């Protein structure tokens, strides 16, 4: 009897997993999902562009688009932020629970004042974060962001991830949107991902 | 008679302008600076360079009194990592056009002496390997939102 129950449970789990995989395969846009085992983001403590503590409480219950860059980056970062400004403007009329987060990988030069002016320029709702990689469970560490300082002089450049990471309201890192970024493509991807996750929940 | 001499003078003037334009080896068009938050210490400019001559010519330096220095850079995104490489000069092959554009070649403008806003018109001096120096006025523009 016990064997039958385990067998039935196992079969049920297998069918459910298979259905989930089939749905994923049918949905070309959602294929980049880290599914069925997305990483769960643990609590972390960073500071936002208003010098306020920012952690799990500020992210849970919301869809977060997270981009890692630095304000002295004149090309790729502002391009990505402009794309995200367009994405946010179009998505926020349909979905209230969305936030755009810019995490600096250059906290030494990106002061709170600079970060505040930078994120607000693209949209007043955008959030800028100082996330210290040395801190336990830093967002940079948890997501595994690579960056490298080319410190030749005071105007040094930083190599950094160009992807946008999406964390769902349950704090699961569900996907990475790779460049080149286009607002319409990101909006389509997000809607497909959200539909898929909502069906899974 | 006055009308005829006026016409001849106008024709002469036009011919001179056309000749002067044809003598320019490089056409520099669409020079624009992307508007940025006032606290930013590195701005970016884009431009189109057209070499009209039969021989290659190199852009060797760019200057503008509003910035401490200007460098030619290229953005590269490889394996999801964004980086930039500096190019001391930029060669424009004969009879070719190079467009410096978002996500590719661009001019890095270091330490603006004053925040720039739409309507400002700073003058840049482009210097080339043949000794030519061409002044060009830049426009300040808001970046397009939807793509790169």
Interface residues (C-beta under 8 A of the other chain):
Chain A: X69 X71 X72 X73 X74 X75 X76 X77 X78 X79 X80 X82 X83 X85 X86 X113 X114 X117 X118 X120 X121 X146 X155 X157 X159 X160 X161 X162 X163 X176 X178 X179 X180 X181 X182 X183 X184
Chain B: X34 X36 X37 X38 X39 X40 X41 X42 X43 X44 X73 X75 X77 X80 X81 X82 X83 X84 X102 X103 X106 X108 X109 X110 X111 X143 X144 X145 X146 X147 X148
